[in-house]
Amino acid sequence: MRLWVTTSPDDFASEFDDIEQIFSRGLTRLILQKRGRGGSPYATESDYERWLMALPMECRDRIWVRGTPDLAERLDVRGCVAEAGSLLGDAPESWKRVNTVAFCRSLDQLEKLPQWVAGALVGPVFQPQSVYEPVKTHGVETLANKLTTIASSDSAKIPQIVAFGGIDHETLDEIKKLPVQGVSVLGGIWNYADPVNAFIKLSRAVNVNV
């Protein structure tokens, strides 16, 4: 199981120092996702470019940006996390050469993903720590049943499944019961006063390659 970390949605004073330390501690998969200005859910390409310039160039090979495959290519990062709906149907050939993870808002989307998609971010499994109001969650049992059904289907190709939503030291044992290849955390890192230490403890709890 691999550990993915999503950036804090808001900038803070020691952000880049913390991220560099987390990279130095072994993180290989960072999802770059920032809020935009004026209430926009995502930052602009220029905002992301400025953000990336604050980190060493070699870090880009460990970063997946929240957006389209085209955006990932222009930013010269490892890949993208894109809305699953945007990946269904006919996709540009240029997209197929980008390491793309689908953000699945429903479990049914898992069965419809094209084979060129490298993985799927699925959740929330539990209530995310990073939201202010309760959101609909899948729960461990529902997600386990869906993944079992997909695995038994001859026509379905299962991408790399990464679970997210409310994952921390307390819920990790439940997540380990699922047939997933990774977990993604946000609040489980950035809600702590010392994010670097939180990452170290969680990566040890995952107890595999991070």
Phi, psi and chi 1 to 4 in degrees:
 res  aa     phi    psi   chi1   chi2   chi3   chi4
   1 MET       -  134.3 -172.9 -179.1  -65.6      -
   2 ARG  -105.9  150.0  -64.6 -173.3 -179.7  -85.1
   3 LEU  -103.1  121.6  177.8   58.0      -      -
   4 TRP  -106.6  145.7  -64.2   62.2      -      -
   5 VAL  -125.7  130.7  173.2      -      -      -
   6 THR   -95.7  138.4  -62.3      -      -      -
   7 THR   -61.2  155.2   57.9      -      -      -
   8 SER   -60.8  137.1  170.7      -      -      -
   9 PRO   -66.0  -19.7   21.7  -31.9      -      -
  10 ASP  -117.1  145.7  -59.8  -52.8      -      -
  11 ASP   -72.5  149.8  -58.8  -33.5      -      -
  12 PHE  -149.1  164.7   58.3   94.8      -      -
  13 ALA   -54.8  -46.8      -      -      -      -
  14 SER  -100.1   18.4   62.1      -      -      -
  15 GLU   -53.7  -53.9  178.0  178.0   19.7      -
  16 PHE   -69.5  -35.3  -65.5  108.8      -      -
  17 ASP   -62.4  -43.5  -72.3  -19.4      -      -
  18 ASP   -64.0  -43.8  -73.6  -12.3      -      -
  19 ILE   -64.9  -41.7  -71.4  174.0      -      -
  20 GLU   -62.5  -39.2  -76.6 -162.9   68.5      -
  21 GLN   -66.4  -39.6  -74.8 -166.0   56.1      -
  22 ILE   -65.0  -40.3  -70.9  172.9      -      -
  23 PHE   -60.6  -43.9  -84.6  140.6      -      -
  24 SER   -65.8  -22.4   72.7      -      -      -
  25 ARG   -87.7    4.4  -62.9  -73.7 -174.5  164.5
  26 GLY   116.2   -1.4      -      -      -      -
  27 LEU   -65.0  133.2 -179.9   68.6      -      -
  28 THR  -117.1   -4.5   58.9      -      -      -
  29 ARG  -139.8  103.9  -72.7  160.5  170.7   76.5
  30 LEU  -116.3  128.5  178.9   74.1      -      -
  31 ILE   -96.3  117.7  -61.3  172.8      -      -
  32 LEU   -87.4  108.7  171.1   54.8      -      -
  33 GLN  -142.3  113.3  178.7  174.6  -40.7      -
  34 LYS  -125.1  148.9  -70.1  -72.8 -172.6  178.0
  35 ARG   -69.6  149.2  -66.0 -168.5 -176.6  102.7
  36 GLY   -90.4  178.4      -      -      -      -
  37 ARG   -83.5  154.5  -58.1  168.6 -170.6  172.9
  38 GLY    66.1   26.8      -      -      -      -
  39 GLY    87.9    2.9      -      -      -      -
  40 SER   -67.4  138.9  174.7      -      -      -
  41 PRO   -67.1  -26.2   22.1  -32.3      -      -
  42 TYR  -132.7  148.0  -55.1  115.7      -      -
  43 ALA   -68.0  164.3      -      -      -      -
  44 THR   -84.0  169.3   64.5      -      -      -
  45 GLU   -60.5  -41.2 -179.1  174.1  -16.7      -
  46 SER   -66.7  -35.6   59.1      -      -      -
  47 ASP   -62.6  -44.7  -70.4  -25.8      -      -
  48 TYR   -65.4  -38.3  -78.9  141.5      -      -
  49 GLU   -63.6  -43.4 -175.9   60.1   64.9      -
  50 ARG   -63.3  -39.6  -76.0 -166.9  -64.8  -88.1
  51 TRP   -63.4  -45.0 -171.0   92.4      -      -
  52 LEU   -64.6  -31.5  -72.4  164.2      -      -
  53 MET   -65.2  -17.5  -71.4  177.4   65.1      -
  54 ALA   -81.1   -7.1      -      -      -      -
  55 LEU  -113.2  154.4  -69.6  172.5      -      -
  56 PRO   -58.9  145.9  -23.3   33.4      -      -
  57 MET   -55.8  -35.2  -83.2  -63.0  -64.3      -
  58 GLU   -64.7  -17.5   57.2  -94.3   24.5      -
  59 CYS   -70.5  -23.2  -68.3      -      -      -
  60 ARG   -62.4  -25.3  -65.1 -163.6 -175.8 -156.7
  61 ASP   -73.8   -3.8 -167.9   47.5      -      -
  62 ARG  -114.2   12.1  -51.9 -175.9 -162.9 -178.1
  63 ILE  -117.9  132.2  -65.8  173.9      -      -
  64 TRP  -111.2  124.5  -81.7 -108.6      -      -
  65 VAL   -91.3  144.6   67.7      -      -      -
  66 ARG   -77.9  108.8 -171.5   73.6  161.4   82.8
  67 GLY   162.6 -151.3      -      -      -      -
  68 THR   -94.6  162.8   64.1      -      -      -
  69 PRO   -58.5  -36.2  -29.1   37.8      -      -
  70 ASP   -59.9  -42.3  -71.7  -21.8      -      -
  71 LEU   -62.8  -41.9  176.7   61.3      -      -
  72 ALA   -61.5  -39.4      -      -      -      -
  73 GLU   -66.5  -43.3  -83.4 -154.2  -45.2      -
  74 ARG   -66.5  -34.6  -69.1 -166.2  -62.2  -90.4
  75 LEU   -83.2   -9.2  -66.7  176.0      -      -
  76 ASP    59.5   47.9 -167.7   24.4      -      -
  77 VAL  -110.3  174.5  -67.0      -      -      -
  78 ARG   -63.8  -38.8  177.8   72.0  175.1  -86.0
  79 GLY  -173.3 -164.9      -      -      -      -
  80 CYS  -138.1  158.2   74.2      -      -      -
  81 VAL  -112.2  110.9  174.6      -      -      -
  82 ALA  -117.0  152.2      -      -      -      -
  83 GLU   -57.3  130.1  -70.5  -71.8  -22.6      -
  84 ALA   -56.7  -37.8      -      -      -      -
  85 GLY   -61.0  -30.9      -      -      -      -
  86 SER   -76.3  -11.9   69.6      -      -      -
  87 LEU   -99.2   -8.8  -54.1  174.1      -      -
  88 LEU   -82.9  152.4  -54.9 -179.4      -      -
  89 GLY    80.2 -157.6      -      -      -      -
  90 ASP   -74.5  123.7  -66.3  -28.1      -      -
  91 ALA  -116.2  148.8      -      -      -      -
  92 PRO   -56.8  143.0  -22.2   33.2      -      -
  93 GLU   -59.0  -31.4  -74.0  -60.4  -44.1      -
  94 SER   -64.1  -28.2   60.8      -      -      -
  95 TRP   -67.1  -30.9  -74.4   20.7      -      -
  96 LYS   -73.0  -11.4  -60.9  177.9 -177.0 -179.8
  97 ARG   -95.4    0.6   62.5  174.5  179.0 -107.4
  98 VAL  -100.6  136.9  177.0      -      -      -
  99 ASN   -68.2  104.8 -169.9  -59.3      -      -
 100 THR  -118.0  130.5  -59.4      -      -      -
 101 VAL  -110.8  128.6  174.6      -      -      -
 102 ALA   -85.7  132.5      -      -      -      -
 103 PHE   -91.2  107.5 -175.0   91.4      -      -
 104 CYS   -94.6  116.2  -64.5      -      -      -
 105 ARG   -85.3  -13.1  -65.9 -171.4  178.3  -85.6
 106 SER  -139.6  152.8   76.1      -      -      -
 107 LEU   -69.6  -26.4  -63.1 -177.7      -      -
 108 ASP   -63.2  -27.3  -69.3  -21.8      -      -
 109 GLN   -65.4  -23.3  -70.2  177.2  -40.2      -
 110 LEU   -58.6  -39.3  -80.7  171.8      -      -
 111 GLU   -76.8  -13.4  -62.3  174.8  -89.2      -
 112 LYS  -101.0   -4.2  -58.3  174.3 -177.1  177.2
 113 LEU   -66.9  137.1  -65.7  175.9      -      -
 114 PRO   -69.1  157.9   23.9  -32.9      -      -
 115 GLN   -67.6  -20.6  -68.2 -167.1   -1.0      -
 116 TRP   -76.8  -12.5   60.1  -91.3      -      -
 117 VAL   -74.0  129.6  173.5      -      -      -
 118 ALA   -80.2  -23.2      -      -      -      -
 119 GLY  -170.8  176.5      -      -      -      -
 120 ALA  -138.6  132.4      -      -      -      -
 121 LEU   -95.5  116.1 -159.5   62.7      -      -
 122 VAL  -123.5  130.9 -179.8      -      -      -
 123 GLY   162.4 -164.7      -      -      -      -
 124 PRO   -74.6  140.1   25.6  -32.2      -      -
 125 VAL   -77.2  -48.4 -177.7      -      -      -
 126 PHE  -118.5  174.1  -54.1  110.4      -      -
 127 GLN   -62.4  121.2  -79.4  -65.3  -35.9      -
 128 PRO   -64.2  143.1  -20.0   33.0      -      -
 129 GLN   -77.5  -13.2  -59.0  175.7   29.5      -
 130 SER   -94.3    3.2   55.6      -      -      -
 131 VAL  -111.3  156.1  -61.5      -      -      -
 132 TYR   -92.7  -21.6  -60.0  108.3      -      -
 133 GLU  -126.2  151.8  -62.8  179.4   -2.7      -
 134 PRO   -59.5  143.2  -23.9   34.4      -      -
 135 VAL  -124.9  162.8  -62.6      -      -      -
 136 LYS   -69.0  131.0 -177.9 -180.0  178.3 -179.2
 137 THR  -118.2  158.2   61.1      -      -      -
 138 HIS   -85.5  -37.1  -62.5  -55.1      -      -
 139 GLY    80.7  155.3      -      -      -      -
 140 VAL   -65.4  -45.0  170.9      -      -      -
 141 GLU   -64.6  -45.5 -175.6  175.6   -5.8      -
 142 THR   -62.3  -44.8  -61.0      -      -      -
 143 LEU   -65.5  -40.8 -177.5   53.2      -      -
 144 ALA   -61.9  -43.6      -      -      -      -
 145 ASN   -64.3  -40.4  -70.0  -20.7      -      -
 146 LYS   -66.3  -44.3 -174.9   63.9  174.4 -179.3
 147 LEU   -65.8  -35.2  -65.5  179.3      -      -
 148 THR   -65.6  -41.7  -60.8      -      -      -
 149 THR   -63.0  -43.8  -60.8      -      -      -
 150 ILE   -64.3  -40.7  -66.3  174.3      -      -
 151 ALA   -63.3  -29.7      -      -      -      -
 152 SER   -85.8   -4.4   64.0      -      -      -
 153 SER   -89.5  127.0  171.8      -      -      -
 154 ASP   -70.0  -26.8  -66.8  -26.4      -      -
 155 SER   -88.1  -11.9   60.5      -      -      -
 156 ALA   -97.6  136.7      -      -      -      -
 157 LYS  -103.4  122.5  169.5 -171.9  176.3  -67.0
 158 ILE   -88.2  118.1  -56.3  178.8      -      -
 159 PRO   -76.6 -178.6   30.4  -34.0      -      -
 160 GLN   -64.5  121.8  175.8 -176.0 -161.4      -
 161 ILE   -99.4  125.8  -55.2  -64.4      -      -
 162 VAL  -120.1  117.6 -179.3      -      -      -
 163 ALA   -87.1  144.8      -      -      -      -
 164 PHE  -141.9  166.4   77.2   92.2      -      -
 165 GLY   105.8  102.6      -      -      -      -
 166 GLY    69.2   24.6      -      -      -      -
 167 ILE   -91.9  124.0  -61.6  172.9      -      -
 168 ASP  -153.1 -166.2   57.5   15.4      -      -
 169 HIS   -58.9  -33.6  -56.0   85.2      -      -
 170 GLU   -77.9  -28.9  -64.6 -179.5   -1.1      -
 171 THR  -103.6   -6.9   58.8      -      -      -
 172 LEU   -61.0  -37.8 -172.4   59.2      -      -
 173 ASP   -60.9  -36.2  -75.1  -16.2      -      -
 174 GLU   -67.4  -41.0  -72.3  -64.2  -56.2      -
 175 ILE   -64.6  -35.0  -66.1  -66.4      -      -
 176 LYS   -64.2  -15.0  -75.8 -176.6  175.2 -178.8
 177 LYS   -78.5  -14.0  -61.7  175.1 -176.5  177.3
 178 LEU   -86.8  149.1  -66.3  169.7      -      -
 179 PRO   -81.5   63.8   30.9  -34.8      -      -
 180 VAL  -115.0  156.5  -62.2      -      -      -
 181 GLN   -98.3   -6.9  -71.0   71.1   51.5      -
 182 GLY  -165.3  167.2      -      -      -      -
 183 VAL  -131.6  144.9  -67.2      -      -      -
 184 SER  -118.4  132.8  177.6      -      -      -
 185 VAL  -124.0  149.5  -64.1      -      -      -
 186 LEU  -130.1  -73.7 -164.3  167.4      -      -
 187 GLY   -61.7  -28.6      -      -      -      -
 188 GLY   -65.5  -10.2      -      -      -      -
 189 ILE  -115.1  -55.5  -62.7  -66.8      -      -
 190 TRP   -81.7  -11.8  -55.1  112.0      -      -
 191 ASN   -79.6   -5.8  -80.0    6.4      -      -
 192 TYR   -95.9  150.4  -71.1   85.6      -      -
 193 ALA   -64.1  -29.6      -      -      -      -
 194 ASP  -120.8   86.7 -173.9  -14.0      -      -
 195 PRO   -60.3  -34.8  -21.8   33.5      -      -
 196 VAL   -63.6  -46.2  176.6      -      -      -
 197 ASN   -65.2  -37.4 -168.4   47.5      -      -
 198 ALA   -62.7  -40.3      -      -      -      -
 199 PHE   -63.8  -45.3  167.4   77.2      -      -
 200 ILE   -58.7  -46.8  -67.0  169.7      -      -
 201 LYS   -65.1  -41.2  -70.7 -177.6  177.3  179.1
 202 LEU   -70.3  -39.0 -168.6   56.3      -      -
 203 SER   -65.5  -34.4   63.5      -      -      -
 204 ARG   -68.7  -36.6  -73.4  174.0  178.9  167.3
 205 ALA   -68.4  -36.1      -      -      -      -
 206 VAL   -62.9  -36.3  170.0      -      -      -
 207 ASN    63.1   30.8 -162.8   31.6      -      -
 208 VAL  -144.6 -172.7  -72.0      -      -      -
 209 ASN   -57.6  135.6  -66.7  -29.2      -      -
 210 VAL  -109.7      -  -64.6      -      -      -
